[in-house]
């Protein structure tokens, strides 16, 4: 004898609810596992930052006028420039000298600095309001004002006596 099992409307509604909850739970579980393994297995993720480390030699144009020193330099250029390694080597050589001023570095690729980049620079700038820089700019700041504005690496070498 075969028994026909029939469900009333309330039982069918409960059964549908259980199926919907199970499907949603399964989808959430699959998304969680996929994101978990995607972040754990990312072979292209290189985290070179160190916890609690703050770079003191990198500035934005907006903060370059308010350093603690009375007098210092700021080198402004794109870190992916073909000459960036050359600039860095020159500045490191200078900073290795005994009576050198600090040099701060400002990357023009930083979104905070892009408003100051221009095809036509302003070498007469003394404050941030007037500042427009080109591909490579080296400024000397004294008492919060620009005292020297150089755009040639040769003139920078002369300034730094390298």
C-alpha positions in Angstrom: 0.0 0.0 0.0 1.2 3.3 -1.0 0.4 6.3 1.1 0.0 9.7 -0.4 1.5 12.4 1.8 -0.1 15.7 1.5 0.8 18.9 3.2 -1.6 21.7 4.1 -0.9 25.3 3.1 0.8 26.2 6.5 3.2 23.2 6.2 4.1 24.2 2.6 4.8 27.8 3.7 7.1 26.6 6.5 8.9 24.2 4.1 9.4 27.1 1.5 10.8 29.4 4.4 13.3 26.7 5.5 14.5 26.2 1.9 14.9 30.0 1.4 16.9 30.4 4.7 19.1 27.4 3.7 19.8 28.9 0.2 20.6 32.3 1.7 22.9 30.7 4.3 24.7 28.7 1.6 25.2 31.8 -0.5 26.6 33.8 2.4 28.9 30.9 3.2 30.2 30.6 -0.4 30.9 34.4 -0.5 32.7 34.3 2.8 34.9 31.4 1.8 35.6 32.9 -1.6 36.7 36.2 0.0 38.7 34.5 2.7 40.7 32.4 0.2 41.1 35.3 -2.2 42.7 37.5 0.5 44.9 34.7 1.9 46.1 33.4 -1.5 46.9 36.8 -3.1 50.4 36.1 -4.3 50.7 39.7 -5.7 50.1 41.4 -2.4 53.3 42.8 -1.0 52.8 44.7 2.2 56.1 46.5 2.9 54.7 48.8 5.5 55.7 48.4 9.1 53.3 48.9 11.9 53.6 52.2 13.7 56.2 53.6 11.3 55.7 57.2 10.1 57.9 58.6 7.3 59.4 61.9 8.5 61.2 62.7 5.2 58.1 62.7 2.9 55.8 65.7 2.7 52.9 66.9 0.6 53.0 70.4 -0.8 50.4 71.4 1.6 52.6 70.5 4.6 56.0 71.4 3.3 55.9 74.9 4.8 55.3 73.9 8.4 58.3 71.8 9.4 60.1 72.3 12.8 63.4 73.4 11.3 64.1 77.0 10.5 65.7 76.1 7.2 65.5 73.0 4.9 65.0 71.9 1.4 62.1 70.2 -0.4 62.7 68.1 -3.5 59.5 67.9 -5.6 59.4 65.3 -8.4 57.5 62.2 -9.5 58.9 59.1 -7.8 58.5 57.1 -11.1 60.5 59.7 -13.1 63.4 58.1 -15.0 65.8 60.3 -13.0 64.3 59.7 -9.6 67.1 57.2 -8.6 69.7 59.8 -9.7 68.0 62.5 -7.6 67.8 60.3 -4.6 71.5 59.3 -4.8 72.5 63.0 -5.0 70.3 63.9 -2.0 71.6 61.0 0.0 75.1 62.0 -0.7 74.4 65.5 0.5 72.6 64.4 3.6 75.6 62.3 4.5 77.6 65.4 5.0 78.1 66.8 8.4 76.6 70.3 8.0 73.7 69.5 5.7 70.2 70.8 5.9 67.3 68.3 5.9 65.8 67.4 2.5 62.1 66.5 2.4 60.7 64.6 -0.5 57.4 65.4 -2.2 55.9 63.0 -4.8 54.0 64.7 -7.6 52.1 61.5 -8.2 50.4 61.9 -4.9 46.8 63.1 -5.5 47.2 65.8 -2.8 50.0 67.4 -4.9 48.5 67.3 -8.3 46.8 70.8 -8.1 50.3 72.4 -7.8 51.7 70.6 -10.9 51.7 72.8 -14.0 53.4 72.9 -17.5 54.3 76.5 -16.6 55.9 76.7 -13.2 56.2 79.8 -11.0 59.8 80.3 -9.9 58.9 83.6 -8.2 56.6 81.8 -5.7 57.2 82.5 -2.1 54.1 80.9 -0.5 51.9 78.0 -1.2 49.3 80.3 -2.8 51.7 81.2 -5.6 53.3 77.8 -6.0 53.2 76.0 -9.4 55.9 73.3 -10.0 57.1 71.4 -13.1 58.5 67.9 -13.4 61.5 68.7 -11.1 61.6 71.5 -8.5 63.9 72.0 -5.6 63.1 74.7 -3.1 64.8 76.0 0.0 62.4 77.1 2.7 63.4 79.4 5.5 61.0 80.6 8.2 58.0 79.1 6.2 58.8 81.0 2.9 60.6 79.9 -0.2 64.0 81.5 -0.5 65.3 79.5 -3.5 63.5 77.9 -6.3 65.5 75.7 -8.6 64.4 73.6 -11.6 67.7 72.3 -12.9 69.7 69.4 -11.3 72.8 71.3 -12.2 71.8 74.3 -10.2 70.8 72.0 -7.3 74.3 70.4 -7.4 75.7 73.9 -7.2 73.4 74.8 -4.3 74.3 71.6 -2.4 78.0 71.9 -3.4 78.1 68.3 -4.7 
